Every structure is written in C-alpha cells, then in structure tokens.
Amino acid sequence: MKVGRLLTTSSNNGLWIVSLAMLLNGCLAAKFPAGFSLCKAGDEKCIYERITEIFRKHSKGIPEVQLVSLDPLKIEKMDIVQGGDGPINIVLNFKNVDLSGMSESTVKKANGFTATPTKMDLSILVPVVSLVGGYKINGKVLILPIQGDGKSNMTMENCEIQLKWTGKLVEKAGKQFYQVDKMKATFDTTRFHMHFSNLFGGDKALGDNMNQFLNDNWQDILKELKPAIVDAFVKIFQSVVSSVFNKVPYNELFP
C-alpha cells in the first residue's frame, strides 16, 4: 500500500520565521511593546509563555519588526495524495487557503532550548483550527467515488501539535549555529469537520450526502489521512525552525 504523502506545500513561511526570530533575537528587543521580555537559554517556562504571548497578542502582526499576520496564516498551495489499495484513494489539491485559529494557541511544552542543545520538542494546543479556501478533489473515500472543485472548510477541535527534532551546534564564520538534522511531528484532535462545496458538478443532493458521509465517518477518514497531514506539518515547521537557526547564532537567540 502506498503511504499518503504531501506532494507540494508552500506557505508564507516568512511570517513564522519573523515571529520566532522576534521571540529569540535580542537585537529586536527595543522594537517590542512595553513589558515584553526575552528568555534565557534553558528557561522553558519563559520560552513557552513568550511564544504563547506572540500568538495571543501579536497575531495580526507588528509592522515595526515586519511581523505579518499569524491568523490567518496564508497557504498558497498544498497538494495531498493518498493512494494504493486502502479505503481512501484521493488526490486533494488546496489553493489559496487560510489557516485560522492560531491566535488562540497555547504552548504547553518547550524543551531542549538549553545552552548546549541537541534534542528539542514543542507542544502547541489550538482550541479550533480551520483550513478554509479553494480545493479540487478526485478519487474514492471508503468505496464511494468523490470529485469536486470549489470552496472547502476543514476544521479540527482541540488540536494538539507535537514537534520533536534533533540537531547540533556547528561553526560558521567563527560563530555557533544550531543545525536541525531531523524532525518528527504528531497531532491529535477530538473532532474533525469537513465541508466541500460544489461536489459532483454542483449536484446538491449528492454533495449533501457526501458531506454528511464524510463527517459521520471522520475518525476513519482522519486515520487514513494522518500520515499526509503529519508530513505537511514536518515540511512547514522544519523549514521555519531551520531558517531561524541558520540565520542567527545560537547564543544570540538565547542570551
């Protein structure tokens, strides 16, 4: 059986990079709103509180430090393929979608951000996160054919995203940078809602029935799609984390 995989994902990764760099880079401290403080290496409580604060208070951006909107997070294109002989066999293309809900995020854990880092992990809880925008789908879901092209809404409740990665300090131009070697991701949710407009060429009866079927069987569907969704998380977040660590020496990220 061919495992589900993410073929192409592109997003405004810069906004994530800027937001994390704001958290970590001491040279931007003067640009922060009054009362915002930076964190020392190893101060896990401070680190997850500061990241939560960025999501909660600065999700619409801070022009002075070129922080663009975190909520919604713009994703230009994301293509998911789930193939093989399993119960779900689809090609699902997303285009110009918004990921909303991150402004309510709470960072539950941030480990490994020490003076001599190797393994790191981050856990984020989002009460309601939605992916809304254009879609195109073709294939079968639990033996039923599905095809359509229109607007979609995929929403998860109580979504907990866990990221773990390994790495090491490497020397570049006389300074120490943290290099991410490998990242893994997992996530859990208590409910997965789906709605696809204009299924089957706009046939309302068929479309309504299919949307109802998808939501009645969300647990089975999510189980099959999870590898592709996890792959998307890894590609996005590894790019973000690596970009930050590659640009700023580690001892400047954590004074």
C-alpha positions as CSV (number, residue, x, y, z in Angstrom):
1,M,0.0,0.0,0.0
2,K,1.3,3.4,-1.0
3,V,1.5,5.7,2.1
4,G,-0.2,9.0,1.9
5,R,2.2,11.9,1.3
6,L,2.4,15.6,0.8
7,L,3.5,16.4,-2.7
8,T,3.7,20.2,-2.5
9,T,3.3,22.7,0.3
10,S,4.1,26.3,0.1
11,S,3.1,29.0,2.6
12,N,4.2,32.3,3.9
13,N,7.0,30.8,5.9
14,G,8.5,34.2,6.4
15,L,5.8,35.2,9.0
16,W,6.7,32.2,11.1
17,I,10.4,32.9,10.8
18,V,9.9,36.5,11.8
19,S,7.7,35.6,14.7
20,L,10.2,33.1,16.1
21,A,13.1,35.4,15.5
22,M,11.2,38.2,17.4
23,L,11.0,35.8,20.3
24,L,14.6,34.8,20.2
25,N,16.7,37.6,18.8
26,G,17.9,40.1,21.4
27,C,18.6,42.8,18.8
28,L,14.9,43.3,18.3
29,A,14.1,43.8,21.9
30,A,13.7,47.6,21.6
31,K,11.0,47.1,19.0
32,F,8.7,45.1,21.3
33,P,5.7,46.5,23.0
34,A,6.3,47.7,26.6
35,G,6.5,44.8,29.0
36,F,7.7,42.1,26.5
37,S,10.8,40.3,27.7
38,L,13.2,37.8,26.1
39,C,14.1,34.4,27.5
40,K,17.4,32.9,28.6
41,A,18.6,29.5,27.4
42,G,17.1,26.7,29.4
43,D,14.2,28.8,30.8
44,E,11.5,26.6,29.5
45,K,8.6,28.3,31.3
46,C,9.6,31.7,29.9
47,I,10.0,30.3,26.4
48,Y,6.6,28.7,26.1
49,E,5.0,31.8,27.7
50,R,6.6,34.1,25.2
51,I,5.6,32.0,22.2
52,T,2.1,31.9,23.5
53,E,2.1,35.7,24.0
54,I,3.1,36.2,20.4
55,F,0.2,34.1,19.2
56,R,-2.3,35.7,21.5
57,K,-1.3,39.4,21.4
58,H,0.5,39.9,18.1
59,S,-1.3,37.6,15.7
60,K,-2.2,40.5,13.4
61,G,1.4,41.5,13.1
62,I,3.9,44.2,14.2
63,P,4.9,46.4,11.3
64,E,8.0,47.8,13.1
65,V,9.6,44.3,13.0
66,Q,7.9,43.1,9.8
67,L,5.8,40.6,11.6
68,V,2.8,39.8,9.3
69,S,-0.4,38.2,10.2
70,L,-0.2,34.8,12.0
71,D,-4.0,34.5,12.0
72,P,-4.9,33.8,9.3
73,L,-1.8,32.1,8.1
74,K,-1.8,32.2,4.3
75,I,-1.0,28.9,2.4
76,E,-0.8,29.3,-1.3
77,K,-0.8,25.7,-2.3
78,M,-1.0,22.3,-0.6
79,D,-1.4,19.0,-2.5
80,I,-2.2,15.8,-0.7
81,V,-2.1,12.4,-2.4
82,Q,-3.4,9.2,-0.6
83,G,-3.1,6.3,-2.9
84,G,-2.8,2.5,-3.1
85,D,-5.4,-0.2,-2.3
86,G,-6.6,1.2,1.0
87,P,-10.1,2.6,1.8
88,I,-9.1,6.1,0.8
89,N,-7.6,6.9,-2.6
90,I,-7.7,10.6,-3.4
91,V,-5.8,13.5,-5.0
92,L,-6.7,16.6,-2.9
93,N,-5.4,20.0,-4.1
94,F,-5.7,23.1,-1.9
95,K,-5.1,26.6,-3.3
96,N,-5.1,30.0,-1.6
97,V,-6.3,28.7,1.8
98,D,-6.3,30.4,5.2
99,L,-5.3,28.6,8.3
100,S,-7.2,30.3,11.1
101,G,-7.4,29.9,14.9
102,M,-3.7,30.1,15.8
103,S,-4.3,33.3,17.8
104,E,-5.9,31.1,20.5
105,S,-2.9,28.8,20.7
106,T,-1.3,27.8,23.9
107,V,2.2,26.4,24.0
108,K,2.1,23.5,26.5
109,K,5.8,22.5,26.4
110,A,9.1,23.7,25.1
111,N,12.0,21.5,26.0
112,G,15.7,21.3,25.0
113,F,16.3,25.0,24.4
114,T,19.5,24.9,26.5
115,A,23.0,26.3,26.2
116,T,24.2,23.1,24.6
117,P,21.2,21.9,22.5
118,T,20.7,18.5,20.9
119,K,17.1,17.3,21.1
120,M,14.2,19.8,21.2
121,D,10.4,19.5,21.3
122,L,7.5,21.8,21.2
123,S,3.8,21.1,22.0
124,I,1.0,23.5,20.9
125,L,-2.7,23.3,21.7
126,V,-5.1,25.1,19.4
127,P,-8.8,25.0,20.5
128,V,-10.2,25.3,17.0
129,V,-8.1,25.4,13.8
130,S,-9.7,25.8,10.4
131,L,-8.3,25.4,6.8
132,V,-10.6,27.4,4.5
133,G,-10.2,28.1,0.8
134,G,-10.2,26.6,-2.7
135,Y,-9.9,22.9,-3.3
136,K,-10.1,20.2,-6.0
137,I,-10.6,16.5,-5.2
138,N,-10.9,13.3,-7.2
139,G,-10.8,9.7,-6.1
140,K,-12.7,7.5,-3.7
141,V,-13.5,7.6,0.0
142,L,-14.5,4.3,1.8
143,I,-15.5,2.8,-1.6
144,L,-17.6,5.8,-2.6
145,P,-16.4,8.0,-5.6
146,I,-15.8,11.7,-4.9
147,Q,-15.0,14.6,-7.1
148,G,-15.4,18.3,-6.9
149,D,-13.9,21.8,-7.3
150,G,-14.9,24.7,-5.2
151,K,-14.5,26.0,-1.6
152,S,-13.7,23.8,1.4
153,N,-13.6,24.0,5.1
154,M,-11.7,21.5,7.2
155,T,-11.8,22.2,11.0
156,M,-10.2,20.4,13.9
157,E,-11.2,20.9,17.6
158,N,-8.7,20.7,20.4
159,C,-5.8,20.1,18.1
160,E,-2.6,19.4,19.8
161,I,0.5,19.5,17.6
162,Q,3.7,18.0,18.9
163,L,7.1,18.6,17.2
164,K,10.4,16.9,18.0
165,W,13.7,17.4,16.3
166,T,17.4,16.6,16.7
167,G,20.3,18.7,15.8
168,K,23.7,20.1,16.9
169,L,25.8,23.2,17.0
170,V,28.0,23.8,14.0
171,E,30.6,26.6,13.5
172,K,30.2,29.1,10.6
173,A,32.4,32.1,10.3
174,G,33.6,31.7,13.8
175,K,30.1,31.6,15.3
176,Q,27.9,28.7,16.6
177,F,24.7,27.9,14.8
178,Y,22.1,25.2,15.6
179,Q,21.6,22.8,12.7
180,V,18.3,20.8,12.6
181,D,19.0,17.3,11.4
182,K,15.7,15.5,11.6
183,M,12.2,16.5,12.7
184,K,9.1,14.4,13.5
185,A,5.5,15.5,14.2
186,T,2.3,14.1,15.6
187,F,-1.1,15.6,16.3
188,D,-4.4,14.6,17.9
189,T,-7.8,16.2,17.7
190,T,-11.2,15.5,19.4
191,R,-13.2,16.3,16.3
192,F,-12.6,16.7,12.5
193,H,-15.2,18.6,10.5
194,M,-15.3,18.7,6.7
195,H,-17.3,20.6,4.1
196,F,-16.7,20.7,0.4
197,S,-18.9,22.9,-1.8
198,N,-19.7,22.1,-5.4
199,L,-19.2,18.4,-5.2
200,F,-20.2,16.3,-8.3
201,G,-20.6,19.4,-10.5
202,G,-22.9,21.2,-8.1
203,D,-25.4,18.3,-7.6
204,K,-26.9,19.4,-4.3
205,A,-28.3,16.0,-3.3
206,L,-25.1,14.1,-4.0
207,G,-23.0,16.8,-2.4
208,D,-25.0,17.0,0.8
209,N,-25.0,13.2,1.1
210,M,-21.2,13.0,0.6
211,N,-20.5,15.8,3.1
212,Q,-22.7,14.0,5.7
213,F,-21.0,10.8,5.0
214,L,-17.5,12.4,5.4
215,N,-18.5,13.8,8.8
216,D,-20.2,10.7,10.0
217,N,-17.0,8.7,9.3
218,W,-14.4,11.4,10.2
219,Q,-12.4,9.1,12.5
220,D,-11.8,6.5,9.8
221,I,-11.0,9.2,7.2
222,L,-8.6,11.1,9.5
223,K,-6.8,7.9,10.4
224,E,-6.1,7.3,6.7
225,L,-5.1,11.0,6.0
226,K,-3.0,11.5,9.1
227,P,0.3,10.4,7.5
228,A,-0.1,13.1,4.8
229,I,-1.1,15.8,7.3
230,V,1.8,14.9,9.5
231,D,4.1,15.1,6.5
232,A,2.8,18.6,5.8
233,F,3.5,19.7,9.4
234,V,7.0,18.4,9.2
235,K,7.8,20.2,5.9
236,I,6.4,23.5,7.1
237,F,7.8,23.6,10.6
238,Q,11.2,22.2,9.7
239,S,11.6,24.9,7.1
240,V,10.6,27.5,9.7
241,V,12.9,26.3,12.5
242,S,15.9,25.7,10.2
243,S,15.5,29.2,8.7
244,V,15.7,30.8,12.1
245,F,18.6,28.8,13.4
246,N,20.5,29.1,10.1
247,K,20.3,32.9,10.2
248,V,21.1,33.8,13.8
249,P,23.9,32.4,16.0
250,Y,22.5,30.3,18.8
251,N,24.0,32.4,21.7
252,E,22.2,35.5,20.2
253,L,18.9,33.6,20.0
254,F,19.1,32.8,23.7
255,P,21.1,35.4,25.6
